[in-house]
């Protein structure tokens, strides 16, 4: 996985940390990728780290615990003035995401960036 500087633009709710811990216990280290696709644009996809190739145009937003969170460059351009919060809601996850088949799934929420002190 290429080294990328983290922008520290992502956080997670306690519920997201709990679901992430379940998934890591089942699958080992994972990563999130926020692609902005047509169907699940607000759902970060969760993949085993060893199965996902981070592209040259992917942007590292930060980490949730020790889990890196990437976003596609074009999606980052649209969301660069926001901070993202990974949360959990009821329902099925994306088809290829590790939260698929569970009673809950990850969801990205956003807030407008505030200057950091």
N, CA, C and O atoms as a GROMACS GRO file, in nm:
protein
  468
    1UNK      N    1   0.085  -0.117   0.000
    1UNK     CA    2   0.000   0.000   0.000
    1UNK      C    3   0.090   0.124   0.000
    1UNK      O    4   0.181   0.132   0.082
    2UNK      N    5   0.067   0.218  -0.089
    2UNK     CA    6   0.154   0.336  -0.094
    2UNK      C    7   0.139   0.422   0.031
    2UNK      O    8   0.032   0.429   0.092
    3UNK      N    9   0.249   0.487   0.067
    3UNK     CA   10   0.247   0.580   0.180
    3UNK      C   11   0.178   0.708   0.135
    3UNK      O   12   0.212   0.763   0.031
    4UNK      N   13   0.084   0.755   0.213
    4UNK     CA   14   0.013   0.880   0.183
    4UNK      C   15   0.002   0.959   0.311
    4UNK      O   16  -0.015   0.902   0.419
    5UNK      N   17   0.011   1.091   0.300
    5UNK     CA   18  -0.004   1.176   0.418
    5UNK      C   19  -0.152   1.186   0.455
    5UNK      O   20  -0.236   1.214   0.370
    6UNK      N   21  -0.182   1.162   0.581
    6UNK     CA   22  -0.318   1.169   0.631
    6UNK      C   23  -0.363   1.314   0.648
    6UNK      O   24  -0.286   1.398   0.696
    7UNK      N   25  -0.487   1.343   0.607
    7UNK     CA   26  -0.541   1.478   0.619
    7UNK      C   27  -0.615   1.500   0.751
    7UNK      O   28  -0.653   1.613   0.782
    8UNK      N   29  -0.637   1.393   0.829
    8UNK     CA   30  -0.707   1.402   0.957
    8UNK      C   31  -0.845   1.467   0.940
    8UNK      O   32  -0.880   1.561   1.011
    9UNK      N   33  -0.923   1.415   0.844
    9UNK     CA   34  -1.055   1.470   0.813
    9UNK      C   35  -1.166   1.368   0.836
    9UNK      O   36  -1.274   1.380   0.778
   10UNK      N   37  -1.141   1.268   0.919
   10UNK     CA   38  -1.241   1.166   0.940
   10UNK      C   39  -1.243   1.125   1.087
   10UNK      O   40  -1.140   1.123   1.155
   11UNK      N   41  -1.364   1.093   1.135
   11UNK     CA   42  -1.382   1.041   1.270
   11UNK      C   43  -1.491   0.936   1.263
   11UNK      O   44  -1.546   0.909   1.156
   12UNK      N   45  -1.523   0.877   1.376
   12UNK     CA   46  -1.627   0.773   1.379
   12UNK      C   47  -1.702   0.778   1.510
   12UNK      O   48  -1.651   0.822   1.613
   13UNK      N   49  -1.825   0.730   1.504
   13UNK     CA   50  -1.909   0.721   1.623
   13UNK      C   51  -1.870   0.596   1.702
   13UNK      O   52  -1.806   0.506   1.648
   14UNK      N   53  -1.909   0.589   1.829
   14UNK     CA   54  -1.884   0.467   1.906
   14UNK      C   55  -1.945   0.343   1.841
   14UNK      O   56  -1.888   0.234   1.847
   15UNK      N   57  -2.062   0.358   1.778
   15UNK     CA   58  -2.127   0.245   1.710
   15UNK      C   59  -2.042   0.197   1.592
   15UNK      O   60  -2.034   0.077   1.566
   16UNK      N   61  -1.981   0.291   1.521
   16UNK     CA   62  -1.895   0.254   1.408
   16UNK      C   63  -1.771   0.181   1.459
   16UNK      O   64  -1.728   0.083   1.398
   17UNK      N   65  -1.712   0.229   1.569
   17UNK     CA   66  -1.596   0.160   1.625
   17UNK      C   67  -1.633   0.017   1.665
   17UNK      O   68  -1.555  -0.075   1.644
   18UNK      N   69  -1.753  -0.002   1.723
   18UNK     CA   70  -1.796  -0.136   1.766
   18UNK      C   71  -1.813  -0.228   1.646
   18UNK      O   72  -1.766  -0.342   1.649
   19UNK      N   73  -1.881  -0.182   1.539
   19UNK     CA   74  -1.898  -0.265   1.420
   19UNK      C   75  -1.763  -0.293   1.355
   19UNK      O   76  -1.738  -0.405   1.310
   20UNK      N   77  -1.677  -0.194   1.350
   20UNK     CA   78  -1.544  -0.212   1.293
   20UNK      C   79  -1.467  -0.319   1.370
   20UNK      O   80  -1.399  -0.401   1.310
   21UNK      N   81  -1.477  -0.318   1.503
   21UNK     CA   82  -1.408  -0.420   1.585
   21UNK      C   83  -1.460  -0.560   1.552
   21UNK      O   84  -1.381  -0.654   1.546
   22UNK      N   85  -1.592  -0.574   1.532
   22UNK     CA   86  -1.649  -0.704   1.494
   22UNK      C   87  -1.591  -0.752   1.362
   22UNK      O   88  -1.552  -0.868   1.347
   23UNK      N   89  -1.586  -0.661   1.265
   23UNK     CA   90  -1.538  -0.697   1.132
   23UNK      C   91  -1.389  -0.732   1.136
   23UNK      O   92  -1.347  -0.829   1.071
   24UNK      N   93  -1.310  -0.657   1.210
   24UNK     CA   94  -1.166  -0.686   1.221
   24UNK      C   95  -1.146  -0.821   1.290
   24UNK      O   96  -1.056  -0.896   1.252
   25UNK      N   97  -1.227  -0.852   1.391
   25UNK     CA   98  -1.217  -0.982   1.458
   25UNK      C   99  -1.244  -1.096   1.361
   25UNK      O  100  -1.182  -1.203   1.370
   26UNK      N  101  -1.335  -1.074   1.267
   26UNK     CA  102  -1.370  -1.177   1.168
   26UNK      C  103  -1.273  -1.183   1.050
   26UNK      O  104  -1.247  -1.291   0.997
   27UNK      N  105  -1.218  -1.067   1.008
   27UNK     CA  106  -1.145  -1.060   0.881
   27UNK      C  107  -1.002  -1.009   0.891
   27UNK      O  108  -0.930  -1.011   0.791
   28UNK      N  109  -0.958  -0.964   1.007
   28UNK     CA  110  -0.825  -0.904   1.018
   28UNK      C  111  -0.828  -0.758   0.977
   28UNK      O  112  -0.935  -0.700   0.962
   29UNK      N  113  -0.709  -0.696   0.958
   29UNK     CA  114  -0.703  -0.553   0.926
   29UNK      C  115  -0.782  -0.517   0.800
   29UNK      O  116  -0.780  -0.590   0.701
   30UNK      N  117  -0.850  -0.403   0.807
   30UNK     CA  118  -0.934  -0.357   0.696
   30UNK      C  119  -0.903  -0.212   0.664
   30UNK      O  120  -0.824  -0.147   0.732
   31UNK      N  121  -0.965  -0.163   0.559
   31UNK     CA  122  -0.960  -0.021   0.526
   31UNK      C  123  -1.096   0.019   0.475
   31UNK      O  124  -1.175  -0.065   0.432
   32UNK      N  125  -1.124   0.149   0.480
   32UNK     CA  126  -1.245   0.206   0.421
   32UNK      C  127  -1.208   0.278   0.293
   32UNK      O  128  -1.100   0.338   0.281
   33UNK      N  129  -1.300   0.272   0.196
   33UNK     CA  130  -1.285   0.353   0.074
   33UNK      C  131  -1.420   0.418   0.044
   33UNK      O  132  -1.521   0.349   0.030
   34UNK      N  133  -1.419   0.549   0.034
   34UNK     CA  134  -1.539   0.627   0.002
   34UNK      C  135  -1.529   0.665  -0.145
   34UNK      O  136  -1.453   0.754  -0.182
   35UNK      N  137  -1.607   0.596  -0.231
   35UNK     CA  138  -1.591   0.616  -0.375
   35UNK      C  139  -1.686   0.718  -0.434
   35UNK      O  140  -1.655   0.778  -0.538
   36UNK      N  141  -1.801   0.738  -0.372
   36UNK     CA  142  -1.898   0.830  -0.430
   36UNK      C  143  -1.972   0.772  -0.547
   36UNK      O  144  -2.018   0.846  -0.634
   37UNK      N  145  -1.984   0.641  -0.551
   37UNK     CA  146  -2.056   0.575  -0.660
   37UNK      C  147  -2.203   0.611  -0.661
   37UNK      O  148  -2.253   0.672  -0.567
   38UNK      N  149  -2.271   0.574  -0.767
   38UNK     CA  150  -2.410   0.615  -0.786
   38UNK      C  151  -2.506   0.554  -0.686
   38UNK      O  152  -2.606   0.617  -0.651
   39UNK      N  153  -2.479   0.435  -0.638
   39UNK     CA  154  -2.576   0.366  -0.554
   39UNK      C  155  -2.551   0.385  -0.406
   39UNK      O  156  -2.645   0.408  -0.330
   40UNK      N  157  -2.427   0.374  -0.364
   40UNK     CA  158  -2.394   0.381  -0.222
   40UNK      C  159  -2.298   0.496  -0.194
   40UNK      O  160  -2.202   0.479  -0.119
   41UNK      N  161  -2.322   0.611  -0.252
   41UNK     CA  162  -2.230   0.724  -0.240
   41UNK      C  163  -2.203   0.768  -0.098
   41UNK      O  164  -2.096   0.823  -0.070
   42UNK      N  165  -2.298   0.744  -0.006
   42UNK     CA  166  -2.275   0.785   0.132
   42UNK      C  167  -2.232   0.667   0.218
   42UNK      O  168  -2.221   0.680   0.340
   43UNK      N  169  -2.208   0.552   0.156
   43UNK     CA  170  -2.166   0.434   0.231
   43UNK      C  171  -2.019   0.405   0.205
   43UNK      O  172  -1.982   0.370   0.093
   44UNK      N  173  -1.935   0.418   0.308
   44UNK     CA  174  -1.796   0.381   0.287
   44UNK      C  175  -1.787   0.229   0.274
   44UNK      O  176  -1.849   0.156   0.351
   45UNK      N  177  -1.710   0.183   0.179
   45UNK     CA  178  -1.693   0.039   0.160
   45UNK      C  179  -1.578  -0.006   0.249
   45UNK      O  180  -1.476   0.062   0.259
   46UNK      N  181  -1.596  -0.121   0.312
   46UNK     CA  182  -1.498  -0.176   0.404
   46UNK      C  183  -1.439  -0.302   0.341
   46UNK      O  184  -1.512  -0.396   0.311
   47UNK      N  185  -1.307  -0.303   0.322
   47UNK     CA  186  -1.239  -0.414   0.254
   47UNK      C  187  -1.123  -0.466   0.338
   47UNK      O  188  -1.065  -0.390   0.416
   48UNK      N  189  -1.088  -0.595   0.323
   48UNK     CA  190  -0.963  -0.642   0.384
   48UNK      C  191  -0.847  -0.562   0.324
   48UNK      O  192  -0.843  -0.542   0.202
   49UNK      N  193  -0.754  -0.519   0.406
   49UNK     CA  194  -0.642  -0.439   0.354
   49UNK      C  195  -0.565  -0.512   0.246
   49UNK      O  196  -0.519  -0.450   0.150
   50UNK      N  197  -0.552  -0.642   0.260
   50UNK     CA  198  -0.473  -0.718   0.163
   50UNK      C  199  -0.545  -0.735   0.029
   50UNK      O  200  -0.482  -0.774  -0.069
   51UNK      N  201  -0.675  -0.706   0.022
   51UNK     CA  202  -0.753  -0.728  -0.099
   51UNK      C  203  -0.779  -0.601  -0.179
   51UNK      O  204  -0.833  -0.609  -0.290
   52UNK      N  205  -0.743  -0.485  -0.127
   52UNK     CA  206  -0.777  -0.360  -0.195
   52UNK      C  207  -0.649  -0.288  -0.235
   52UNK      O  208  -0.560  -0.267  -0.152
   53UNK      N  209  -0.640  -0.251  -0.361
   53UNK     CA  210  -0.524  -0.176  -0.409
   53UNK      C  211  -0.560  -0.028  -0.407
   53UNK      O  212  -0.649   0.017  -0.479
   54UNK      N  213  -0.490   0.048  -0.324
   54UNK     CA  214  -0.512   0.192  -0.316
   54UNK      C  215  -0.451   0.255  -0.440
   54UNK      O  216  -0.334   0.233  -0.472
   55UNK      N  217  -0.533   0.334  -0.512
   55UNK     CA  218  -0.487   0.395  -0.635
   55UNK      C  219  -0.406   0.522  -0.612
   55UNK      O  220  -0.412   0.582  -0.505
   56UNK      N  221  -0.332   0.560  -0.714
   56UNK     CA  222  -0.251   0.682  -0.707
   56UNK      C  223  -0.337   0.806  -0.685
   56UNK      O  224  -0.289   0.905  -0.630
   57UNK      N  225  -0.463   0.802  -0.726
   57UNK     CA  226  -0.552   0.917  -0.712
   57UNK      C  227  -0.640   0.911  -0.588
   57UNK      O  228  -0.725   0.998  -0.568
   58UNK      N  229  -0.622   0.809  -0.505
   58UNK     CA  230  -0.697   0.802  -0.380
   58UNK      C  231  -0.632   0.893  -0.276
   58UNK      O  232  -0.509   0.905  -0.271
   59UNK      N  233  -0.714   0.954  -0.194
   59UNK     CA  234  -0.669   1.048  -0.092
   59UNK      C  235  -0.692   0.984   0.044
   59UNK      O  236  -0.801   0.936   0.073
   60UNK      N  237  -0.588   0.984   0.130
   60UNK     CA  238  -0.601   0.933   0.266
   60UNK      C  239  -0.659   1.043   0.354
   60UNK      O  240  -0.592   1.143   0.383
   61UNK      N  241  -0.785   1.024   0.396
   61UNK     CA  242  -0.851   1.125   0.480
   61UNK      C  243  -0.802   1.121   0.624
   61UNK      O  244  -0.798   1.224   0.691
   62UNK      N  245  -0.766   1.005   0.671
   62UNK     CA  246  -0.725   0.987   0.809
   62UNK      C  247  -0.746   0.842   0.849
   62UNK      O  248  -0.755   0.754   0.764
   63UNK      N  249  -0.754   0.819   0.978
   63UNK     CA  250  -0.776   0.683   1.028
   63UNK      C  251  -0.889   0.683   1.130
   63UNK      O  252  -0.916   0.782   1.197
   64UNK      N  253  -0.952   0.570   1.140
   64UNK     CA  254  -1.051   0.541   1.244
   64UNK      C  255  -0.985   0.434   1.328
   64UNK      O  256  -0.978   0.317   1.288
   65UNK      N  257  -0.936   0.472   1.445
   65UNK     CA  258  -0.849   0.381   1.520
   65UNK      C  259  -0.723   0.362   1.437
   65UNK      O  260  -0.651   0.458   1.409
   66UNK      N  261  -0.696   0.238   1.400
   66UNK     CA  262  -0.582   0.209   1.312
   66UNK      C  263  -0.627   0.177   1.169
   66UNK      O  264  -0.547   0.130   1.088
   67UNK      N  265  -0.753   0.202   1.139
   67UNK     CA  266  -0.808   0.170   1.007
   67UNK      C  267  -0.802   0.292   0.916
   67UNK      O  268  -0.866   0.393   0.945
   68UNK      N  269  -0.726   0.284   0.806
   68UNK     CA  270  -0.718   0.398   0.714
   68UNK      C  271  -0.850   0.419   0.638
   68UNK      O  272  -0.922   0.324   0.608
   69UNK      N  273  -0.878   0.545   0.608
   69UNK     CA  274  -0.998   0.582   0.533
   69UNK      C  275  -0.954   0.662   0.410
   69UNK      O  276  -0.895   0.769   0.421
   70UNK      N  277  -0.982   0.606   0.292
   70UNK     CA  278  -0.946   0.669   0.165
   70UNK      C  279  -1.070   0.718   0.093
   70UNK      O  280  -1.182   0.672   0.120
   71UNK      N  281  -1.049   0.812   0.002
   71UNK     CA  282  -1.158   0.863  -0.082
   71UNK      C  283  -1.101   0.886  -0.221
   71UNK      O  284  -0.984   0.925  -0.236
   72UNK      N  285  -1.182   0.863  -0.322
   72UNK     CA  286  -1.139   0.891  -0.459
   72UNK      C  287  -1.114   1.040  -0.477
   72UNK      O  288  -1.183   1.122  -0.416
   73UNK      N  289  -1.017   1.075  -0.560
   73UNK     CA  290  -0.977   1.216  -0.578
   73UNK      C  291  -1.093   1.304  -0.624
   73UNK      O  292  -1.108   1.415  -0.574
   74UNK      N  293  -1.174   1.256  -0.717
   74UNK     CA  294  -1.285   1.340  -0.764
   74UNK      C  295  -1.390   1.361  -0.655
   74UNK      O  296  -1.448   1.469  -0.644
   75UNK      N  297  -1.414   1.258  -0.574
   75UNK     CA  298  -1.506   1.272  -0.462
   75UNK      C  299  -1.447   1.365  -0.357
   75UNK      O  300  -1.520   1.444  -0.297
   76UNK      N  301  -1.317   1.358  -0.336
   76UNK     CA  302  -1.251   1.448  -0.240
   76UNK      C  303  -1.268   1.593  -0.283
   76UNK      O  304  -1.292   1.680  -0.199
   77UNK      N  305  -1.256   1.621  -0.412
   77UNK     CA  306  -1.274   1.758  -0.460
   77UNK      C  307  -1.412   1.811  -0.424
   77UNK      O  308  -1.427   1.928  -0.387
   78UNK      N  309  -1.514   1.726  -0.433
   78UNK     CA  310  -1.650   1.768  -0.400
   78UNK      C  311  -1.670   1.784  -0.249
   78UNK      O  312  -1.751   1.866  -0.206
   79UNK      N  313  -1.596   1.708  -0.169
   79UNK     CA  314  -1.616   1.705  -0.024
   79UNK      C  315  -1.500   1.766   0.054
   79UNK      O  316  -1.496   1.751   0.176
   80UNK      N  317  -1.406   1.833  -0.011
   80UNK     CA  318  -1.285   1.877   0.058
   80UNK      C  319  -1.310   1.979   0.168
   80UNK      O  320  -1.223   1.999   0.253
   81UNK      N  321  -1.424   2.043   0.169
   81UNK     CA  322  -1.455   2.141   0.274
   81UNK      C  323  -1.540   2.082   0.384
   81UNK      O  324  -1.604   2.154   0.462
   82UNK      N  325  -1.541   1.949   0.391
   82UNK     CA  326  -1.617   1.882   0.497
   82UNK      C  327  -1.526   1.787   0.573
   82UNK      O  328  -1.423   1.741   0.523
   83UNK      N  329  -1.566   1.759   0.695
   83UNK     CA  330  -1.504   1.652   0.774
   83UNK      C  331  -1.606   1.538   0.774
   83UNK      O  332  -1.726   1.561   0.788
   84UNK      N  333  -1.557   1.416   0.757
   84UNK     CA  334  -1.647   1.301   0.747
   84UNK      C  335  -1.653   1.226   0.879
   84UNK      O  336  -1.553   1.212   0.950
   85UNK      N  337  -1.773   1.176   0.909
   85UNK     CA  338  -1.796   1.099   1.030
   85UNK      C  339  -1.854   0.965   0.986
   85UNK      O  340  -1.959   0.960   0.922
   86UNK      N  341  -1.785   0.857   1.019
   86UNK     CA  342  -1.837   0.724   0.986
   86UNK      C  343  -1.929   0.682   1.100
   86UNK      O  344  -1.890   0.682   1.216
   87UNK      N  345  -2.050   0.647   1.062
   87UNK     CA  346  -2.155   0.611   1.158
   87UNK      C  347  -2.210   0.475   1.117
   87UNK      O  348  -2.163   0.415   1.021
   88UNK      N  349  -2.308   0.427   1.190
   88UNK     CA  350  -2.374   0.300   1.163
   88UNK      C  351  -2.524   0.322   1.163
   88UNK      O  352  -2.578   0.393   1.248
   89UNK      N  353  -2.592   0.259   1.066
   89UNK     CA  354  -2.738   0.262   1.059
   89UNK      C  355  -2.787   0.119   1.034
   89UNK      O  356  -2.710   0.032   0.995
   90UNK      N  357  -2.914   0.097   1.056
   90UNK     CA  358  -2.974  -0.034   1.031
   90UNK      C  359  -2.979  -0.060   0.880
   90UNK      O  360  -2.996   0.032   0.801
   91UNK      N  361  -2.964  -0.186   0.843
   91UNK     CA  362  -2.976  -0.223   0.702
   91UNK      C  363  -2.853  -0.297   0.652
   91UNK      O  364  -2.755  -0.315   0.725
   92UNK      N  365  -2.861  -0.338   0.526
   92UNK     CA  366  -2.752  -0.415   0.464
   92UNK      C  367  -2.647  -0.321   0.407
   92UNK      O  368  -2.678  -0.211   0.360
   93UNK      N  369  -2.522  -0.366   0.411
   93UNK     CA  370  -2.411  -0.290   0.355
   93UNK      C  371  -2.399  -0.312   0.206
   93UNK      O  372  -2.476  -0.387   0.146
   94UNK      N  373  -2.301  -0.245   0.145
   94UNK     CA  374  -2.275  -0.258   0.002
   94UNK      C  375  -2.236  -0.400  -0.035
   94UNK      O  376  -2.184  -0.474   0.048
   95UNK      N  377  -2.262  -0.436  -0.159
   95UNK     CA  378  -2.245  -0.573  -0.204
   95UNK      C  379  -2.106  -0.628  -0.177
   95UNK      O  380  -2.093  -0.745  -0.140
   96UNK      N  381  -2.001  -0.549  -0.195
   96UNK     CA  382  -1.866  -0.599  -0.179
   96UNK      C  383  -1.803  -0.558  -0.046
   96UNK      O  384  -1.688  -0.593  -0.019
   97UNK      N  385  -1.876  -0.486   0.036
   97UNK     CA  386  -1.824  -0.438   0.162
   97UNK      C  387  -1.839  -0.544   0.271
   97UNK      O  388  -1.935  -0.621   0.269
   98UNK      N  389  -1.745  -0.549   0.364
   98UNK     CA  390  -1.749  -0.649   0.470
   98UNK      C  391  -1.864  -0.630   0.568
   98UNK      O  392  -1.891  -0.719   0.648
   99UNK      N  393  -1.933  -0.516   0.564
   99UNK     CA  394  -2.050  -0.499   0.651
   99UNK      C  395  -2.175  -0.560   0.587
   99UNK      O  396  -2.282  -0.559   0.649
  100UNK      N  397  -2.164  -0.611   0.465
  100UNK     CA  398  -2.277  -0.675   0.397
  100UNK      C  399  -2.318  -0.802   0.473
  100UNK      O  400  -2.232  -0.875   0.523
  101UNK      N  401  -2.448  -0.827   0.482
  101UNK     CA  402  -2.498  -0.946   0.549
  101UNK      C  403  -2.516  -0.930   0.699
  101UNK      O  404  -2.555  -1.025   0.766
  102UNK      N  405  -2.489  -0.814   0.750
  102UNK     CA  406  -2.509  -0.788   0.893
  102UNK      C  407  -2.639  -0.708   0.908
  102UNK      O  408  -2.696  -0.664   0.809
  103UNK      N  409  -2.683  -0.692   1.029
  103UNK     CA  410  -2.807  -0.618   1.056
  103UNK      C  411  -2.788  -0.467   1.050
  103UNK      O  412  -2.883  -0.390   1.062
  104UNK      N  413  -2.662  -0.424   1.030
  104UNK     CA  414  -2.630  -0.281   1.028
  104UNK      C  415  -2.521  -0.257   0.925
  104UNK      O  416  -2.453  -0.350   0.881
  105UNK      N  417  -2.504  -0.129   0.888
  105UNK     CA  418  -2.404  -0.095   0.788
  105UNK      C  419  -2.343   0.040   0.820
  105UNK      O  420  -2.399   0.119   0.897
  106UNK      N  421  -2.226   0.066   0.761
  106UNK     CA  422  -2.161   0.194   0.778
  106UNK      C  423  -2.228   0.299   0.689
  106UNK      O  424  -2.280   0.268   0.582
  107UNK      N  425  -2.226   0.423   0.736
  107UNK     CA  426  -2.279   0.536   0.662
  107UNK      C  427  -2.190   0.657   0.689
  107UNK      O  428  -2.146   0.678   0.802
  108UNK      N  429  -2.162   0.735   0.586
  108UNK     CA  430  -2.081   0.854   0.605
  108UNK      C  431  -2.171   0.976   0.622
  108UNK      O  432  -2.262   1.000   0.543
  109UNK      N  433  -2.143   1.051   0.726
  109UNK     CA  434  -2.210   1.179   0.749
  109UNK      C  435  -2.102   1.285   0.733
  109UNK      O  436  -1.983   1.255   0.742
  110UNK      N  437  -2.141   1.408   0.710
  110UNK     CA  438  -2.039   1.512   0.694
  110UNK      C  439  -2.079   1.638   0.769
  110UNK      O  440  -2.197   1.666   0.791
  111UNK      N  441  -1.977   1.712   0.806
  111UNK     CA  442  -1.996   1.846   0.866
  111UNK      C  443  -1.902   1.940   0.794
  111UNK      O  444  -1.796   1.899   0.747
  112UNK      N  445  -1.939   2.066   0.785
  112UNK     CA  446  -1.852   2.165   0.723
  112UNK      C  447  -1.730   2.182   0.811
  112UNK      O  448  -1.741   2.189   0.933
  113UNK      N  449  -1.614   2.189   0.749
  113UNK     CA  450  -1.487   2.201   0.823
  113UNK      C  451  -1.487   2.326   0.909
  113UNK      O  452  -1.536   2.432   0.870
  114UNK      N  453  -1.432   2.310   1.026
  114UNK     CA  454  -1.408   2.426   1.113
  114UNK      C  455  -1.257   2.438   1.129
  114UNK      O  456  -1.188   2.336   1.137
  115UNK      N  457  -1.206   2.560   1.133
  115UNK     CA  458  -1.061   2.576   1.147
  115UNK      C  459  -1.012   2.508   1.274
  115UNK      O  460  -1.074   2.518   1.380
  116UNK      N  461  -0.901   2.438   1.262
  116UNK     CA  462  -0.841   2.370   1.376
  116UNK      C  463  -0.751   2.468   1.449
  116UNK      O  464  -0.676   2.543   1.386
  117UNK      N  465  -0.758   2.467   1.581
  117UNK     CA  466  -0.677   2.560   1.662
  117UNK      C  467  -0.532   2.520   1.662
  117UNK      O  468  -0.450   2.586   1.725
   0.00000   0.00000   0.00000
